[in-house]
């Protein structure tokens, strides 16, 4: 059943021109990162530093708390858009499908969209690096690890934004929520609240250890996992408690 839901979700998004978001979001994050890196090269680079890692810290800074959360807000709004038009929720919920399967199908669809965006981010990061002549050996597995960590840290935010998108009949509300709560992300990241604030968790996870304000990675990932399960249970409960939207 879940496989069928995922297939239907993919069909509904087929005409959404997602490739523009997949390209423009990562491109913006990487572009800003390289501009800031070369503009402040002497400040970032110290003897013995790897240029690739130092550039990546700027990718995490721009992509993590700004571009990525806004993309999540857009993606979650997109997967709910067709249901908000023409009584789509009534038709969908009238079918003999468990509500939790519908919710999980939309959640996994957004996760797939985020994974695609992050893979493209990695491609742009490496491509721009070679074009700009970044020196030193490319720590591919280290960077890939940051990518995976960023995706995992996005899961609570996806659940939160999906729950908002399901309840919001207009496309602009979840996007506005994403933008409003993204704006203070950098400030919150430097406080103890940053580790439980869904809009900063991706940035913290994507940042190299020596650049991150995380004091305890065990505590941080425990909080990410705890936030994920709390939002998952709430999202499933919130979605199933009403018959129509």
Secondary structure, DSSP 8 states (H G I E B T S, - for coil): -HHHHHHHHHHHTTTS-HHHHHHHHHHHHHHHHHHHHHHTHHHH--TT--HHHHHHHHHIIIIIIIIHHHHHHHHHHHHHHGGGTTTHHHHHHTSS--HHHHHHHHHHHHHHHHHHHHHHHHHHHHHHHHHHT--S---HHHHHHHHHHHHHHHHHHHHHHHHHHHH-SSHHHHHHHHHHHHHTHHHHHTSGGGGT-HHHHHHHHHS-GGG---S-HHHHHHHHHHHHHHHHHHHHHHHHS-S--
